Amino acid sequence: MERFDLIAIGGGTAGLVSTAGAAALGLRAALIEREALGGDCLWTGCVPSKALIASAKLAQRMRHADRLGLVGASPAHTFQRVMERMRAARATVAHHDDPQRFRDLGVDVRFGEPTVVGPKEVAVDGKRLATRRIVIATGAVPSIPPIEGVADTPFLTHLTAFDQDTLPEHLIILGGGPIGLEFAQIYRRLGARVTVVEMLPQLLPREEPDAAEVVAGALREEGIELHLGHRVERVAARNGSGRAVRVRAADGTERCLEADELFIATGRRPNTEGLGLEAVGVALDRGAVRVDAGLRSTVPSIWVAGDVTGGLQFTHVADYQAKLVLRNSVFPFTGKARYDRIPWVTYTDPEVARVGLTEAEAHEREGDAVAAWRYDFDDLDRAIVDGETRGFVKIVTGRKARILGATIVAGGAGNLLTPIVLAMQQGIALPKLSQLVYPYPTMAEGIKRAADAYYRAKLQGRSGIWLRRVVRWLS
C-alpha cells in the first residue's frame, strides 16, 4: 500500500493549494480528482462567467455609446462566437491548473472515483492509499429545489450553461442571487428576453437593501423582468421545447410564465455524496462536513476546505481555508478561521462589493454605537465624466469609528473595496481613510468622501464647538 503525508480529495482551489503547499514543505502529497483540475471556478464558475460578462458589457456599451457623445450601434454578433471566445479564454487560464504543473511541484495527481475507507485511508478505483491526513475539498454542486415537475423538465444550471451555443429567445431564471443575476444580465445584453423569479422580496438578499435596489433598477432599465416575492409552484415542458413556470405572489395570486428555456440558480449545496464520509465517523450538517474553528472534522485526521464546508462559497475563501488547513494539520501552532473580514463581489453591472457587516447586522450586534457613512457616486467628478454615476460607498462603523463593514456599488466595485478590507484587517479606524491622499480624479475618492462624512459629523457635535472656539482664539 502506498503511503502519503497528505491526500486531498477534489481538484479545485482548496485541493490544489493544500497539496502544492504540502509538497513545498517536503511532504509526500497526493491529489485525487474525478474529472479535471481547476474545479468549479475554472470550468463552470468565475473564469467562464467573467469572460461572458466582458463580452456582454462591451455589447451594452456599444448600444449606448450615445451616452458619451458617440453614435450608438447595435452590436452584430453570433452567440456561438461569444461562447467560443469564452472557451478560448478558459483554456488559456487552464494552464495554471495543468496536472503536469502540479506533478512538477511534487504532487502525485490521480484521476478516479475516491472513497474514504478509513480515518487515514483512501481508495481510488479500488486501489488503497494510506495517509497521515486527509483533506476533503470536493466543492459544491447546484441545489435543485423540490418543485413539482422539475424532474421531468429540462433546465440549465451554471454547470451546463457554458456548453450551449444557441442563444434562447426567452429565458426564465429561478433565483435572484449572484449566479442568477449575473447570467440574467449576460443573456439580456446578448439579445435574449429574460425573466427572473425570486421567492424573497429582495434581490441579493444577503446584501444591503439599498444596494439590491440599485441593481434591481439597473436590471429593469435593461429590460429584465423581475418577479420578487414569488414562489414557484410547478414547472413543466411545453410542446417539447418550451417551458412553463407557475408562480404564486405574496398576495396569493397565481400566473403562468412561459419561455423557451429555464435556468435554475437557486443556490449550491456541498458535494459529499459517494465519499463514504459518514461510514468512517465524519459528521455532516445538512450535507456539509461539520468542522471546528480550525477546519477539522469530527475525525481528527480528516480536514475540510472550500465550498464543502457549507460556508462562504468563493475561490478566495477556499484558498484561505486550504492554507489554514495545511498550517493546522502540519504545525503545532494552529489558528482559527475568521470570516468577518472576507470580501466578496457580485459581478453584475454595477458590481456589488461587500466586506463585513451590513448596517442592520451591525446595529443588531452593537446597538446605538453603530453609524453608517455613505457617499453617492452621482456627485463624484470621475463618475460624472465617465458616465457611471449609479451606485454608492457605504462604510459602517462601531465604537471609536472602528470599521465593521462596507458595501460599494459601482462599476469595478470589487477593485475599489480593497483599501477598506486592508483597513479592517489592520485595525485602522475610519478617520485614517479620510487622511489618505487619493489621486484625482478616481472612483476611489468615493471612499474618501464617505470617510470625510465622519469628520463633518464631528464638527457638528460638541467637539466641533470646542474646535471652533479654539480656532477663533488662535486667530
Helices and strands as residue ranges (DSSP letters): E 2-4, E 6-9, H 13-24, E 29-33, H 39-43, H 46-63, G 65-68, H 79-93, G 94-97, H 99-104, E 107-111, E 114-118, E 121-124, E 127-131, E 134-136, E 140-142, G 150-152, G 161-163, E 170-174, H 178-189, E 193-198, H 209-221, E 225-228, E 231-238, E 242-248, E 254-259, E 261-264, E 268-270, G 278-280, E 284-285, E 288-289, E 302-304, G 307-309, H 315-330, E 343-346, E 351-356, H 359-366, G 367-369, E 371-376, G 377-379, H 381-386, E 392-397, G 399-401, E 403-410, H 413-416, H 418-425, H 430-435, H 445-460, H 462-474
